[in-house]
């Protein structure tokens, strides 16, 4: 009996030990599970903070890149009486070196901008002349529990606007009366309307419209019927060794003669012509839609896909307008610190020792300024501030032109460039400033006409004297090779673009 009780006691003891072990292992498991859960939570929290820091650093790259653009435009679009800062390589160098802090929401991100090389002359992917400056942007972001760094290499691309034959922000219509040859790139951020009364020839490799291209009038359904000749794309249309090959844009009448009915001929409204209906536009007599046809018509004869005429359908984007110094004759400044006062009753500005206005930058820097007053009189002042009105009696002639839309006459001052060249008062720095001072709708419109200036010759900025002017049929222009900043005229506005961006 005692042996049975002892055996039962031993069994109960063994069971208690097993139960205790189970409890201990269960507790250990619970502890391990809790520890793993805490560790997972910690890892997840760390990853969350790291992700926030990484995205903050990468997002800051965009913010700082915009700061770069803002600084450039603030520098380029200067205050009233100062000129553009960016006029030479020396002035560009070092302009974009900086370490600072940017505020992004509730966070502050430290950034560093570093120039990687000196600016050099080159070309954009579209073939435009430009100045290229590679920079590195580094951002260091910090959030509770994590830090992150991001870097981006960007090539700042400064595109001088004066190489364009036409640069427009809205819809642009080019429809000359006499035969016209247009040299230089054409860009519009809107639609481009092209036609001619006689003919127009584009001697360029760049005709871009961010909108559409129409072979018609802009505000009337009048299709073009005259030759529009467009040069096939070449890498450098200014090179004398590059052959010029022109192709006529098919007109409505020409396409109709082939049995193809169109609205305006070959333009953005043309959907293609599929004679056999197989949907391929490859059979004899087929004509591809404008998007494809424009590339084939105006690309280089090699296998390159670059084409002279491109629209939004080909990926052309709007380009932000360059910031320019004020073109106004007088601009407001700190009260009492200027040299001119304005009389709102007469619309005239008069010299004053403690005035509220200063001359605008172009007015200030011009080698010759001709101002047309509200009463129809005019005055001329040279770059040294000397009144030369009496010397330009044979240069400036007052008259008027009819404004059919407003059913009124516009008072104009006609400038004879041939007579100006012979007068000895041609602006030595090449900058002629014309302004109708105090022009308001109440006073009526006033303006200027320029004659005997039909041909633009190419001259270097140096020497800046009248001997570089070639009368009687030419007037000043500037070398468009853009080998360096010295080849640009004063106050050249620039487009700023970002290219070859890479993050690492």
VOLO-750893 format. One record per residue (C-alpha): x, y, z; residue number from 0. Coordinates in nm, 3 decimals. Example, Ala and Ser with C-alpha at 12.3 -4.5 7.8 and 13.67 -1.06 7.14 Angstrom:
// residues 2
PT        xx        yy        zz   num
PT     1.230    -0.450     0.780     0
PT     1.367    -0.106     0.714     1
***
This chain:
// residues 504
PT        xx        yy        zz   num
PT     0.000     0.000     0.000     0
PT     0.279     0.237     0.091     1
PT     0.449     0.155    -0.235     2
PT     0.130     0.249    -0.430     3
PT     0.099     0.581    -0.247     4
PT     0.465     0.656    -0.314     5
PT     0.420     0.574    -0.684     6
PT     0.116     0.798    -0.705     7
PT     0.307     1.077    -0.534     8
PT     0.595     1.033    -0.776     9
PT     0.354     1.044    -1.072    10
PT     0.192     1.360    -0.938    11
PT     0.536     1.514    -0.888    12
PT     0.635     1.427    -1.243    13
PT     0.314     1.579    -1.373    14
PT     0.379     1.895    -1.176    15
PT     0.730     1.913    -1.320    16
PT     0.595     1.870    -1.672    17
PT     0.328     2.132    -1.612    18
PT     0.591     2.366    -1.470    19
PT     0.814     2.310    -1.774    20
PT     0.522     2.371    -2.007    21
PT     0.441     2.690    -1.824    22
PT     0.805     2.797    -1.836    23
PT     0.835     2.720    -2.208    24
PT     0.505     2.894    -2.279    25
PT     0.623     3.197    -2.086    26
PT     0.953     3.190    -2.270    27
PT     0.764     3.165    -2.600    28
PT     0.546     3.455    -2.503    29
PT     0.853     3.656    -2.409    30
PT     1.022     3.565    -2.738    31
PT     0.709     3.652    -2.934    32
PT     0.687     3.983    -2.751    33
PT     1.055     4.049    -2.817    34
PT     1.016     3.959    -3.186    35
PT     0.708     4.177    -3.216    36
PT     0.891     4.465    -3.048    37
PT     1.192     4.407    -3.275    38
PT     0.968     4.399    -3.583    39
PT     0.796     4.714    -3.471    40
PT     1.133     4.876    -3.414    41
PT     1.253     4.769    -3.758    42
PT     0.930     4.889    -3.914    43
PT     0.958     5.222    -3.730    44
PT     1.322     5.258    -3.834    45
PT     1.232     5.178    -4.195    46
PT     0.945     5.428    -4.179    47
PT     1.178     5.702    -4.055    48
PT     1.442     5.609    -4.314    49
PT     1.183     5.618    -4.592    50
PT     1.064     5.959    -4.476    51
PT     1.420     6.089    -4.470    52
PT     1.497     5.947    -4.817    53
PT     1.183     6.094    -4.973    54
PT     1.245     6.425    -4.801    55
PT     1.602     6.439    -4.935    56
PT     1.494     6.343    -5.287    57
PT     1.202     6.583    -5.284    58
PT     1.436     6.858    -5.170    59
PT     1.636     6.811    -5.490    60
PT     1.337     6.943    -5.686    61
PT     1.295     7.235    -5.449    62
PT     1.662     7.331    -5.468    63
PT     1.665     7.295    -5.848    64
PT     1.380     7.546    -5.858    65
PT     1.577     7.772    -5.624    66
PT     1.859     7.761    -5.880    67
PT     1.618     7.875    -6.151    68
PT     1.473     8.146    -5.926    69
PT     1.818     8.278    -5.844    70
PT     1.912     8.289    -6.211    71
PT     1.595     8.473    -6.308    72
PT     1.626     8.716    -6.017    73
PT     1.980     8.783    -6.132    74
PT     1.882     8.805    -6.497    75
PT     1.569     9.015    -6.446    76
PT     1.735     9.295    -6.263    77
PT     1.620     9.595    -6.068    78
PT     1.539     9.923    -6.233    79
PT     1.878    10.078    -6.300    80
PT     2.104     9.773    -6.313    81
PT     2.194     9.556    -6.609    82
PT     2.208     9.180    -6.645    83
PT     2.472     9.024    -6.427    84
PT     2.531     8.737    -6.666    85
PT     2.734     8.887    -6.948    86
PT     3.059     8.688    -6.935    87
PT     3.196     8.351    -6.833    88
PT     3.374     8.510    -6.538    89
PT     3.044     8.636    -6.401    90
PT     2.876     8.298    -6.439    91
PT     3.154     8.111    -6.264    92
PT     3.081     8.083    -5.893    93
PT     2.726     8.215    -5.924    94
PT     2.579     7.872    -5.841    95
PT     2.811     7.768    -5.554    96
PT     2.621     7.775    -5.225    97
PT     2.548     7.593    -4.898    98
PT     2.221     7.683    -4.730    99
PT     1.899     7.555    -4.570   100
PT     1.568     7.509    -4.749   101
PT     1.234     7.496    -4.567   102
PT     1.009     7.210    -4.682   103
PT     0.689     7.198    -4.483   104
PT     0.784     7.164    -4.119   105
PT     1.130     7.032    -4.208   106
PT     1.456     7.209    -4.281   107
PT     1.690     7.047    -4.531   108
PT     2.053     7.145    -4.572   109
PT     2.161     7.171    -4.934   110
PT     2.483     7.232    -5.119   111
PT     2.518     7.348    -5.481   112
PT     2.858     7.289    -5.636   113
PT     2.980     7.379    -5.983   114
PT     3.159     7.082    -6.138   115
PT     3.335     7.261    -6.421   116
PT     3.367     7.594    -6.601   117
PT     3.083     7.692    -6.837   118
PT     3.143     7.594    -7.198   119
PT     2.978     7.669    -7.532   120
PT     2.776     7.388    -7.688   121
PT     2.438     7.289    -7.828   122
PT     2.113     7.158    -7.688   123
PT     1.964     6.832    -7.810   124
PT     1.745     7.046    -8.039   125
PT     2.051     7.202    -8.201   126
PT     2.026     7.544    -8.034   127
PT     2.341     7.729    -7.938   128
PT     2.382     7.735    -7.563   129
PT     2.622     7.768    -7.271   130
PT     2.649     7.462    -7.049   131
PT     2.738     7.456    -6.679   132
PT     2.736     7.122    -6.489   133
PT     2.645     7.148    -6.121   134
PT     2.584     6.902    -5.838   135
PT     2.298     6.945    -5.592   136
PT     2.331     6.763    -5.258   137
PT     2.058     6.755    -4.995   138
PT     2.086     6.628    -4.635   139
PT     1.754     6.556    -4.465   140
PT     1.701     6.462    -4.102   141
PT     1.388     6.334    -3.926   142
PT     1.359     6.185    -3.577   143
PT     1.541     5.854    -3.592   144
PT     1.690     5.875    -3.944   145
PT     1.903     6.077    -4.186   146
PT     1.939     6.060    -4.563   147
PT     2.144     6.220    -4.840   148
PT     2.053     6.264    -5.208   149
PT     2.260     6.396    -5.497   150
PT     2.173     6.510    -5.847   151
PT     2.398     6.620    -6.131   152
PT     2.233     6.878    -6.358   153
PT     2.365     7.058    -6.664   154
PT     2.239     7.415    -6.654   155
PT     2.175     7.515    -7.014   156
PT     2.169     7.888    -7.092   157
PT     2.004     7.947    -7.432   158
PT     2.048     8.302    -7.571   159
PT     1.712     8.419    -7.703   160
PT     1.861     8.643    -7.973   161
PT     1.951     8.340    -8.185   162
PT     1.576     8.290    -8.249   163
PT     1.419     8.450    -8.552   164
PT     1.092     8.437    -8.357   165
PT     1.018     8.333    -7.998   166
PT     0.655     8.367    -7.891   167
PT     0.448     8.271    -7.589   168
PT     0.105     8.261    -7.757   169
PT    -0.030     8.163    -8.098   170
PT     0.208     8.289    -8.369   171
PT     0.113     8.376    -8.728   172
PT     0.381     8.424    -8.994   173
PT     0.225     8.537    -9.322   174
PT     0.445     8.780    -9.521   175
PT     0.334     8.976    -9.825   176
PT     0.657     8.987   -10.032   177
PT     0.877     8.680   -10.071   178
PT     1.053     8.620    -9.742   179
PT     1.351     8.417    -9.622   180
PT     1.352     8.360    -9.247   181
PT     1.688     8.271    -9.094   182
PT     1.702     8.133    -8.743   183
PT     1.496     7.913    -8.511   184
PT     1.123     7.968    -8.462   185
PT     0.946     7.867    -8.140   186
PT     0.598     7.930    -8.005   187
PT     0.437     7.802    -7.688   188
PT     0.103     7.807    -7.870   189
PT    -0.010     7.720    -8.222   190
PT     0.189     7.818    -8.531   191
PT     0.005     7.951    -8.839   192
PT     0.213     7.981    -9.156   193
PT     0.137     8.101    -9.508   194
PT     0.237     8.365    -9.762   195
PT     0.106     8.599   -10.028   196
PT     0.413     8.521   -10.240   197
PT     0.637     8.265   -10.067   198
PT     0.821     8.203    -9.742   199
PT     1.140     8.003    -9.692   200
PT     1.263     7.879    -9.353   201
PT     1.642     7.851    -9.353   202
PT     1.672     7.680    -9.015   203
PT     1.667     7.337    -8.854   204
PT     1.423     7.441    -8.579   205
PT     1.053     7.521    -8.627   206
PT     0.877     7.419    -8.305   207
PT     0.523     7.473    -8.178   208
PT     0.413     7.341    -7.841   209
PT     0.059     7.341    -7.982   210
PT    -0.034     7.257    -8.340   211
PT     0.081     7.367    -8.686   212
PT    -0.169     7.514    -8.934   213
PT    -0.114     7.610    -9.295   214
PT    -0.378     7.884    -9.273   215
PT    -0.462     8.223    -9.133   216
PT    -0.485     8.239    -8.755   217
PT    -0.833     8.386    -8.715   218
PT    -1.002     8.309    -9.045   219
PT    -1.053     7.981    -9.239   220
PT    -0.824     8.087    -9.522   221
PT    -0.584     7.807    -9.626   222
PT    -0.242     7.892    -9.763   223
PT    -0.194     7.848   -10.138   224
PT     0.163     7.972   -10.184   225
PT     0.500     7.793   -10.142   226
PT     0.613     7.732    -9.785   227
PT     0.967     7.602    -9.818   228
PT     1.122     7.431    -9.516   229
PT     1.482     7.319    -9.494   230
PT     1.554     6.957    -9.414   231
PT     1.714     6.907    -9.076   232
PT     2.094     6.941    -9.058   233
PT     2.314     6.956    -8.753   234
PT     2.442     7.307    -8.827   235
PT     2.239     7.514    -9.075   236
PT     2.484     7.805    -9.034   237
PT     2.778     7.609    -9.172   238
PT     2.873     7.711    -9.525   239
PT     2.986     7.355    -9.594   240
PT     2.642     7.209    -9.517   241
PT     2.420     7.176    -9.826   242
PT     2.073     7.330    -9.802   243
PT     1.788     7.103    -9.911   244
PT     1.439     7.252    -9.908   245
PT     1.105     7.075    -9.931   246
PT     0.773     7.247   -10.003   247
PT     0.493     7.186    -9.759   248
PT     0.206     7.043    -9.969   249
PT    -0.080     7.292   -10.005   250
PT    -0.452     7.216   -10.015   251
PT    -0.463     7.262   -10.394   252
PT    -0.159     7.040   -10.454   253
PT    -0.303     6.759   -10.245   254
PT    -0.643     6.798   -10.410   255
PT    -0.473     6.747   -10.748   256
PT    -0.370     6.404   -10.617   257
PT    -0.725     6.325   -10.511   258
PT    -0.668     6.399   -10.141   259
PT    -0.919     6.637    -9.988   260
PT    -0.788     6.837    -9.690   261
PT    -0.878     7.140    -9.483   262
PT    -0.552     7.331    -9.530   263
PT    -0.318     7.086    -9.700   264
PT    -0.047     6.920    -9.492   265
PT    -0.084     7.042    -9.133   266
PT    -0.205     6.925    -8.793   267
PT    -0.563     6.884    -8.920   268
PT    -0.462     6.621    -9.175   269
PT    -0.548     6.271    -9.043   270
PT    -0.386     6.084    -9.332   271
PT    -0.524     5.936    -9.652   272
PT    -0.563     5.560    -9.680   273
PT    -0.657     5.497   -10.043   274
PT    -0.702     5.120   -10.014   275
PT    -0.843     5.124    -9.661   276
PT    -0.595     4.877    -9.512   277
PT    -0.509     5.115    -9.225   278
PT    -0.135     5.109    -9.296   279
PT    -0.072     5.422    -9.506   280
PT     0.192     5.228    -9.699   281
PT     0.027     5.158   -10.034   282
PT     0.072     5.360   -10.350   283
PT    -0.132     5.679   -10.330   284
PT    -0.155     5.670    -9.949   285
PT    -0.045     5.973    -9.746   286
PT     0.062     5.944    -9.383   287
PT    -0.093     6.168    -9.115   288
PT     0.077     6.498    -9.043   289
PT     0.274     6.371    -8.742   290
PT     0.452     6.104    -8.945   291
PT     0.460     6.296    -9.274   292
PT     0.632     6.599    -9.120   293
PT     0.914     6.382    -8.990   294
PT     0.965     6.214    -9.327   295
PT     0.945     6.540    -9.522   296
PT     1.187     6.740    -9.310   297
PT     1.426     6.495    -9.149   298
PT     1.782     6.457    -9.267   299
PT     1.839     6.227    -9.560   300
PT     2.028     5.990    -9.329   301
PT     1.858     5.759    -9.079   302
PT     1.831     6.030    -8.813   303
PT     1.481     6.094    -8.682   304
PT     1.547     6.465    -8.618   305
PT     1.315     6.686    -8.820   306
PT     1.293     7.062    -8.869   307
PT     0.916     7.098    -8.820   308
PT     0.787     6.963    -8.488   309
PT     0.476     7.024    -8.277   310
PT     0.324     6.910    -7.952   311
PT     0.234     6.590    -8.137   312
PT     0.608     6.523    -8.165   313
PT     0.673     6.603    -7.799   314
PT     0.752     6.975    -7.818   315
PT     0.696     7.138    -7.479   316
PT     0.638     7.497    -7.377   317
PT     0.950     7.690    -7.281   318
PT     0.933     7.934    -6.992   319
PT     0.975     8.290    -7.114   320
PT     1.307     8.454    -7.032   321
PT     1.299     8.712    -6.759   322
PT     1.401     9.048    -6.900   323
PT     1.488     9.384    -6.757   324
PT     1.210     9.639    -6.777   325
PT     1.172     9.787    -7.123   326
PT     0.984    10.090    -6.986   327
PT     1.153    10.429    -7.034   328
PT     1.121    10.509    -6.662   329
PT     1.060    10.280    -6.365   330
PT     0.971    10.356    -6.005   331
PT     1.242    10.340    -5.744   332
PT     1.269    10.425    -5.374   333
PT     1.092    10.760    -5.329   334
PT     1.334    11.051    -5.336   335
PT     1.629    10.850    -5.466   336
PT     1.565    10.878    -5.838   337
PT     1.649    11.140    -6.094   338
PT     1.304    11.186    -6.250   339
PT     0.952    11.286    -6.151   340
PT     0.628    11.195    -6.328   341
PT     0.342    11.436    -6.393   342
PT     0.019    11.231    -6.431   343
PT    -0.162    11.528    -6.588   344
PT     0.077    11.566    -6.880   345
PT     0.221    11.214    -6.886   346
PT     0.570    11.364    -6.892   347
PT     0.884    11.289    -6.690   348
PT     1.108    11.573    -6.580   349
PT     1.458    11.570    -6.430   350
PT     1.461    11.597    -6.051   351
PT     1.735    11.579    -5.789   352
PT     1.515    11.372    -5.557   353
PT     1.265    11.209    -5.793   354
PT     1.075    10.882    -5.760   355
PT     1.178    10.733    -6.095   356
PT     1.494    10.624    -6.274   357
PT     1.556    10.538    -6.638   358
PT     1.476    10.178    -6.728   359
PT     1.782     9.957    -6.799   360
PT     1.750     9.964    -7.178   361
PT     1.682    10.337    -7.173   362
PT     1.982    10.391    -6.946   363
PT     2.230    10.182    -7.144   364
PT     2.126    10.267    -7.501   365
PT     2.377    10.453    -7.715   366
PT     2.089    10.653    -7.865   367
PT     1.743    10.712    -7.720   368
PT     1.453    10.862    -7.918   369
PT     1.143    10.942    -7.713   370
PT     0.802    11.031    -7.856   371
PT     0.598    11.258    -7.628   372
PT     0.216    11.256    -7.589   373
PT     0.189    11.583    -7.786   374
PT     0.358    11.421    -8.087   375
PT     0.698    11.588    -8.045   376
PT     1.017    11.389    -8.008   377
PT     1.361    11.424    -7.854   378
PT     1.687    11.234    -7.901   379
PT     1.965    11.190    -7.646   380
PT     2.293    11.005    -7.696   381
PT     2.464    10.769    -7.453   382
PT     2.642    11.058    -7.281   383
PT     2.317    11.239    -7.207   384
PT     2.368    11.503    -7.477   385
PT     2.058    11.622    -7.661   386
PT     2.113    11.544    -8.032   387
PT     1.759    11.618    -8.153   388
PT     1.879    11.890    -8.388   389
PT     2.128    11.654    -8.553   390
PT     1.861    11.398    -8.643   391
PT     1.625    11.622    -8.838   392
PT     1.671    11.409    -9.148   393
PT     1.647    11.082    -8.955   394
PT     1.315    11.109    -8.768   395
PT     0.994    11.202    -8.951   396
PT     0.651    11.230    -8.789   397
PT     0.349    11.078    -8.955   398
PT     0.063    10.834    -8.904   399
PT    -0.061    10.497    -9.020   400
PT    -0.419    10.372    -9.040   401
PT    -0.538    10.127    -8.774   402
PT    -0.822     9.951    -8.954   403
PT    -0.924     9.741    -8.656   404
PT    -0.952    10.040    -8.419   405
PT    -1.075    10.266    -8.703   406
PT    -0.824    10.528    -8.609   407
PT    -0.484    10.668    -8.707   408
PT    -0.172    10.585    -8.509   409
PT     0.084    10.861    -8.468   410
PT     0.429    10.732    -8.556   411
PT     0.788    10.851    -8.571   412
PT     0.960    10.703    -8.876   413
PT     1.329    10.620    -8.829   414
PT     1.542    10.619    -9.145   415
PT     1.829    10.378    -9.069   416
PT     2.020    10.484    -9.378   417
PT     2.006    10.849    -9.274   418
PT     2.094    10.754    -8.915   419
PT     2.410    10.580    -9.032   420
PT     2.512    10.889    -9.230   421
PT     2.436    11.128    -8.943   422
PT     2.728    11.019    -8.726   423
PT     2.488    10.951    -8.437   424
PT     2.449    10.578    -8.485   425
PT     2.462    10.427    -8.132   426
PT     2.821    10.310    -8.072   427
PT     2.709    10.016    -7.858   428
PT     2.448     9.909    -8.115   429
PT     2.153     9.970    -7.881   430
PT     1.888    10.207    -8.020   431
PT     1.604    10.273    -7.775   432
PT     1.265    10.395    -7.900   433
PT     0.979    10.470    -7.662   434
PT     0.641    10.644    -7.666   435
PT     0.645    10.804    -7.321   436
PT     0.317    10.829    -7.134   437
PT     0.130    10.621    -7.393   438
PT    -0.224    10.558    -7.265   439
PT    -0.552    10.459    -7.437   440
PT    -0.686    10.807    -7.358   441
PT    -0.397    10.970    -7.546   442
PT    -0.424    10.731    -7.838   443
PT    -0.165    10.487    -7.963   444
PT     0.177    10.600    -8.082   445
PT     0.461    10.403    -8.228   446
PT     0.763    10.384    -8.457   447
PT     0.838    10.273    -8.811   448
PT     1.185    10.172    -8.927   449
PT     1.278    10.198    -9.294   450
PT     1.588    10.113    -9.497   451
PT     1.665     9.835    -9.252   452
PT     1.542     9.538    -9.452   453
PT     1.866     9.339    -9.439   454
PT     2.022     9.231    -9.113   455
PT     2.397     9.192    -9.139   456
PT     2.605     8.991    -8.892   457
PT     2.865     9.182    -8.695   458
PT     3.063     9.103    -8.387   459
PT     2.997     9.318    -8.083   460
PT     3.359     9.431    -8.105   461
PT     3.440     9.693    -8.211   462
PT     3.139     9.879    -8.078   463
PT     3.157    10.183    -8.300   464
PT     2.984    10.313    -8.607   465
PT     3.266    10.193    -8.835   466
PT     3.123     9.843    -8.805   467
PT     2.801     9.967    -8.959   468
PT     2.776     9.913    -9.334   469
PT     2.553    10.176    -9.495   470
PT     2.341    10.229    -9.684   471
PT     2.138     9.908    -9.677   472
PT     2.238     9.733    -9.356   473
PT     2.204     9.796    -8.989   474
PT     2.347     9.642    -8.677   475
PT     2.305     9.283    -8.578   476
PT     2.532     9.044    -8.394   477
PT     2.735     8.735    -8.465   478
PT     2.510     8.432    -8.404   479
PT     2.788     8.175    -8.367   480
PT     2.788     8.223    -7.986   481
PT     3.138     8.091    -7.933   482
PT     3.150     8.282    -7.605   483
PT     2.960     8.544    -7.412   484
PT     3.159     8.822    -7.577   485
PT     2.979     8.752    -7.904   486
PT     2.642     8.844    -7.751   487
PT     2.485     9.189    -7.752   488
PT     2.427     9.365    -7.420   489
PT     2.112     9.273    -7.227   490
PT     2.079     8.935    -7.397   491
PT     1.796     8.744    -7.226   492
PT     1.853     8.373    -7.166   493
PT     1.628     8.072    -7.144   494
PT     1.737     7.843    -6.860   495
PT     1.690     7.471    -6.915   496
PT     1.797     7.166    -6.714   497
PT     1.955     6.877    -6.900   498
PT     2.128     6.545    -6.832   499
PT     1.997     6.514    -6.476   500
PT     2.116     6.204    -6.289   501
PT     2.053     6.108    -5.926   502
PT     2.296     5.896    -5.727   503
***
